[in-house]
Amino acid sequence: MKKKIPRIVSAEPVIPGVLKIVWDDRYAGLVDLRPTISRGRVFTYLQKPENFQKVRVTEYGHSIEWIDDAGGQIDFAAGTLREKAEKQAAIIALAS
């Protein structure tokens, strides 16, 4: 049986490149996207703090997205973000 991927309820920038995300199963976590954003290319738009602030949750909570100046979509899936949040939380816990 497939594991149900929780939907995203909210996503808000904490600092440029880092989001606080809440899922519909009440899990909340920080997701550091700075390593991904620093790669450039499609993510160059998100390197400007004012652009990163424009994050929004998609209609059904399956992802978050930004629309760049050319109308292009930059998105991250809920499952990918959840994995990142859990992995990053585990690393922080180990370091404490």
C-alpha positions in Angstrom: 0.0 0.0 0.0 1.3 3.4 -0.9 2.1 5.8 1.9 -0.2 8.9 1.8 1.8 12.1 1.3 0.4 14.8 3.5 -0.7 18.0 1.8 0.9 21.4 2.5 -1.4 23.7 4.5 1.0 26.7 4.7 4.5 27.8 3.7 6.1 31.0 5.0 9.6 32.4 4.6 11.6 32.5 7.8 14.8 34.0 6.2 15.7 34.1 2.5 16.0 30.5 1.4 14.3 28.9 4.4 10.6 28.1 4.8 8.4 27.0 7.7 6.0 24.5 6.2 2.9 23.0 7.9 1.3 19.9 6.5 -2.3 18.7 7.0 -1.2 16.0 9.5 0.0 18.9 11.8 3.7 18.3 11.2 5.6 21.5 10.9 9.2 21.9 9.9 11.8 24.1 8.5 13.1 23.5 5.0 16.4 25.0 4.0 16.3 25.4 0.2 19.5 27.5 0.1 21.7 24.7 -1.3 19.2 24.1 -4.1 18.7 27.8 -4.9 22.4 28.5 -5.0 22.7 26.2 -8.0 21.3 28.9 -10.1 19.7 28.2 -13.5 15.9 27.8 -12.9 16.4 28.8 -9.3 18.1 32.1 -10.0 14.8 33.9 -9.5 14.6 32.7 -5.9 18.0 34.1 -5.0 16.5 37.6 -4.6 14.9 37.7 -1.1 11.9 39.7 -2.4 11.1 37.0 -4.9 11.5 34.2 -2.4 8.9 35.9 -0.3 6.3 35.3 -3.0 5.9 31.6 -2.3 2.4 30.2 -2.4 0.8 26.8 -1.7 -0.8 25.3 -4.8 -4.6 24.7 -4.9 -4.7 21.2 -3.4 -1.5 21.5 -1.3 0.5 19.1 -3.4 3.3 21.6 -3.8 4.5 25.1 -3.3 5.4 27.4 -6.2 6.7 30.7 -7.4 5.9 32.3 -10.7 9.0 34.1 -12.2 9.0 37.3 -14.2 8.6 35.4 -17.5 5.6 33.5 -16.1 7.5 30.3 -15.6 6.7 28.1 -12.6 9.2 27.1 -10.0 7.8 24.4 -7.7 8.7 21.8 -5.1 6.5 18.8 -4.4 5.0 18.2 -0.9 6.7 14.8 -0.6 10.1 16.2 -1.5 9.7 19.0 1.0 8.5 16.7 3.7 11.6 14.4 3.2 13.9 17.5 3.4 12.2 18.8 6.5 12.5 15.4 8.3 16.1 14.9 7.2 17.1 18.4 8.2 15.4 18.1 11.6 17.2 14.8 12.2 20.6 16.4 11.4 19.9 19.2 13.8 18.8 16.8 16.5 22.0 14.8 16.1 24.1 17.9 16.3 22.4 19.0 19.5 
